[in-house]
Amino acid sequence: MSDIALEATGVKKVYTKNGRPLEILDVERFSVREREFITVIGPSGCGKSTFLHIMGGFIKAEAGSIRIYGREVSGPGPDRGMMFQEFALFPWRTVAGNVAWGLEAQGVPRTRIDEIVARQLEMTGLTEFAHHHPAELSGGMKQRVALARVLAFDPKVLLMDEPFGALDAQTREAMQEELLRLWETTHKTIVFVTHDIEEAVYLGDRVVVLTARPGRIREEVTIDLPRPRELDVKKSLRCHEYRNYIWDLIRSESVG
């Protein structure tokens, strides 16, 4: 059996601006192995978020296909979980209620929902905040709730669109650590879009660097850093070498 969890072939996206076509994305081939953590980065406007939304089934491409374990994507589905930069929590629901929402929408029995929610709150360190509302939480805690909500319905692939971009630097690093801990525990396949090179290197097994618009794959950089990874690895010479190499790739696209 193939260990390919996600595969994109010949994906093109074109928008119309002032009556003229504007090519955003042109990815010939992209694949992610099961349990792999892939980060995607590139110049501003290169189409990396658009690519992720096509994978999620939220945007339709003009050409090409996305397959999850061999099944072609035609729209959003429970095999993919999507996280955004915005927390998108329901302010009138408690933490537990927000985590339970997707399960309720799927008609999961109440007793099963309670079991799943309790487990996810424990995994994300939110058990004591189960009855709090989003307004009572910090930004990092809100994003933990959003992560617990996605993990609750057990998607095969987790798609993350700059989920830590709105957080302060200290909270962002804490969430990076938390995400890696959860990934080591759940073995989810993750595709993570970011504009932060250090974040891309620290999190990823591979960093996929896109060209300037239309976004094509410029290079895939394999990150040979030990796992599990602690934050101290960011101080290592090897990490700085990866960061500088990827920065040079992106800079050449930005000024080229």
N, C-alpha and C positions, 0 to 999 in steps of 0.2 A: 504494500500500500504506500502511496506517495505521502511524504511528510509535508507537502506544500499546503499551507492553510489558506493563503490568499494569493491570487494571481491576476495581474492586469496585463492585457494584450492590446496594443494598438489604440490606446485611449486618447481621444482628441476632444477638446472642448473649445468652442468658438462663441464669443458674445458679439452682439451688434452694438456699435457705438456710433452715434450720428449717422446712422444708415449704412455704416461700413462694417464688415466683419473684422473682429479682433481675435486672433488666435491666442488662447490662454495656455493651453496644455497640449503636449504631444509626447506621450510616453509609449514607447514601442513595446517594452517588456519590463515587468516588475513582479517579483515574487517574494513571499515571506514564508519561511518554514514554521511549522508548528512549534509553539513555545518561544519563538524568537522575539526579541525586542528591537524594533527598527525605529530609528529616528530619521525624520525628513527635514531638510533645511535648504535654504536657497535665498537668493536676493528678494527683496521686497517686491511683491506683485508677480512672482514667478508661477503662481498657481498651485502652491503646495496645499493650501486649505481647500481649494476647489477640488484637487485630486482626492483628498480625504473624504469630502462630501460625496464625491462620485462613488467611492468605495462604500460609503454608508448607504447609498441608494437615495440620497436626498436631492442630488443633482443628476440629470441625465446627460450622458456624453453624446457628442455627435457621431462618434465612431468608436469601435472597440468593445471590449468586454471586461467585466470584473467577475471572478469566480471565487467562491468560498468553498473550500474542500470539493472543488469540481462543479459546484452548482452555480449557475450564472445569476448574478444580482440583477433584479428588475425593480427593486424598491427597498425601503427600510425593512428590516426583519430582526427577529430575536436572536439570530446567530451573530449579530454585530451589536456591540454597545458603543454609544457615542458620547464623548465628553467634550464640552466646549469651555472657552475661557470664562463665559458667564456661568454663574452657578445654576440658574434656572430652577430654583427651588420654589415650592408653593409656600408663600408666607403664612397662610392660614393653617398649614399642616405642621405637626411636630416633626422632629428629626425622624422618629420611627415611622410616622405617617408618610414622609417624603420617600423613605427607603422602600416602604410597602407599596407605593403607588403603582409601579409597573406590574407588580405581581397581582394586585387587585384588578388591573385592566385586563390581565390574561385569564382571570377567573380562577386563580389558584385558591384552594381551600384555606379558610382563615387560620386553622391550626398550623398548617404548613407555612403560611405567610409569617406567623409569629415566630416560628422556629428559624426561618431564613433571616428575618430582620434581626433577631437576637444575635445570630452568628455573625452577620455583617457588621453590626454595631460593635461587637467585641473585637473583630479583626481590625477595625479602623479606629479603635480607642474612643468610641462615642457612647458606650453603654450608659454612663452616668448623665448623658445629655439627651437621652431618648425622648423625654417629654418637654424639651426646650423647643422654641420656635426659631426660625432662621435669624430673626432680628436680634436674638440674644447671643449669636455666635460670631466669632471672628472670621475673617476671610478664609484662613486656612481650614478652620473647622467646617465652614460651608462647603468647601471643595471636597473635604472628606465625606460629607454627606452625599454629595453628587457622585463620588466614586463608589460609595457603598450602594447607592441606588442602582448604578449600572451593574455592579458585580452581583447584585441580588438575583437577577434573572439569568445569571450564568451564561453570558454570551461566549461563543467560541473565539471571537476576535474583538479586541478592544481598540477603538479608534479615538485618538485624543488630539484635539485641535488647540494647541497652546493653552492647556488647562491651568498652568501656573503663571501665565503672563501678567495677570492683574495683581499678583501677590507681591509683598515687599520681599527684599532679598533674603532675609533670615527665614521667613515663613516658606519661601520658595524652596530653599535648600532642605528644610524639614520635610516638605511634601515630596521632594525628589527621593529622599531616604525612605519615606513611608511607601511610596509607589514601588520602589525596588523590593522592599520587604514583602509587600503584598504579591508582587510578581513572582518572587521566589517561592511563595506559599501556594499561589493559585495556578501557576504555570500557564497563565493566559498568553496568547499571542497578541502582541501590542504593536500598533503603528502610531507613532507619536510625532506630531508636527510641532516645530519650535523655530523661533528666530534666534535663539541663544546657543551659540556654538559650544560653550562649556557644558550646558545642559545636554545637548545632543551627544557629546562624547561620553559624559558621565553615565548616561542612562543606556545607551544603545549597544547592541551587539554589532550592528552596522549603522553607519551614517550615510544616508542617501542624499547626495548633493544635487539639487536641480539647477539648471541653467536659468538665465534671465528669460523673460517671456518671449516665446511660448516655452513653458517649462518642459525641459527634457532631462533625462538622467545624465548628468555630467560625469559623476563617478560614485561608486559605492566603496566607502572606506570601512574596512573591517577593524573593529576596535579590540585590540589584544591587551585588555586590562583584566586583572583577576576578578572573579566573582566568588562570593558576594562582595560588593563594592562599598567601601566606607567613604565618607566625604573627604577624608585625608588623601584619597587617590587624586583628587583635583590638584593637589600641590606637587604631584610627581612630574618629573621631567618628561616622561612618556606622554602624559595627559597634555602637557603644554605643547609638545611636538604635534600631537593630533590636532589640537586647537589651531595652531599656526598654519598647519598644512591646509585644513579646511577653510580657514579664513582667507588664505591666498586663492583658493579655488573660487570662493564667493566673490572676493574683491575683483578677480579677473573678469567675472561675469558682469559685475556692476559697472566697471569702467571700460569694458571691452566694446 
